[in-house]
Structure formats: structure tokens, C-alpha cells
Amino acid sequence: MLPAMPSRRPSKKDTPAKLAKRMKRWRVILLRSKGQLLGEVQATDVAAAKAVAANFSLDEVQRDRLLVQELG
């Protein structure tokens, strides 16, 4: 009989290096008569960037007026 061999499939868990490759920089702007730059965040997509931007102590109305731009 052959001894059991460990699987060579990659683990489904993301390593920090894999996460860093997927992270993008996003500019967060609050829409007013003129846009107010709130800052830049790192996230994988637009929804995640808006979720991170919620930490900028915004109320519900302001959260609805966020503009998120990907920085290239």
C-alpha cells in the first residue's frame, strides 16, 4: 500500500500577499456643491471602499452622497 500523500491543491485561505495584490486604492469624496475630499482608502472593490469610508464618522445622509474613485 502507498502512504497517504498530502493534497497539493492550494488552500482556499487567502494569504496576506494575495490580499495585498487584490487591494486597490480608492479616493473617497463627499458630494456637496463642490466635492469634499475625505481621504483615500484601500479596498478590493467599490462596496468595500464605501464600507471603509463609513469609518469617517458620517451620518446616514452623508453616506448616501459618497463618491468613490479608483486611483490608478
N, C-alpha and C positions, 0 to 999 in steps of 0.2 A: 504494500500500500504506500501511496505517496503522502508525505506530510502536508497538512493544510497550509496553503500559501495565502498570505495576506492579499487583500484586494489592491490593485494598482489604480483603481479609479480615484480621481481627485475628490477630496472631501467637499461636501456641499457648503461647508462653513467658509465664509469669506475671510481671508487674511487681511491684516491692516494694509499690506501693499496693494492688494486687489481693490480695496475700498478707496485708497488714495488715487488710484488710476481712474476710477469712475467719478470721483468728486470733481465738480466744476465750480468756478467762481461766478457768483451772481451779484448784480448790483440791485439794491432794494430802494425804490423811490416811492414816496407818498405823494399821490396826485392831489394837487391843490390848484389854484390859479396858475401857479408855477410849480413844477415838481420839486419836492424837497428830498434831497439825497439823505437816506437814513444810514446807509453803510453798505458793506459788502459781506456776503456770507458764502460758505462752501456747502454745497449740497449736490445730490445726484441728479435731481430734476426740479422743475418749477414748483411742484407741490411741496417738495421737501424744503425748498428755499423759502417759500411762504410760511411754512411751519416754523422754521428757524427765525424768520423775521418777526413772528409773533412774540418773541422774547424781547422785543424793543419797547415793551410796555405801551402797547397801542390799545385803544378801545375797539369795540366791535365795528363801528363805522369806519374807523381808520384802516382796520384790517381789510375791509372790502375795497379800499381805494389804493391798494398796493400795486405797484408795477414792478415786475421782476425781469431784469435783462441779463442774458448770459454774456459774460465777458470772455473774449477770445484771446 
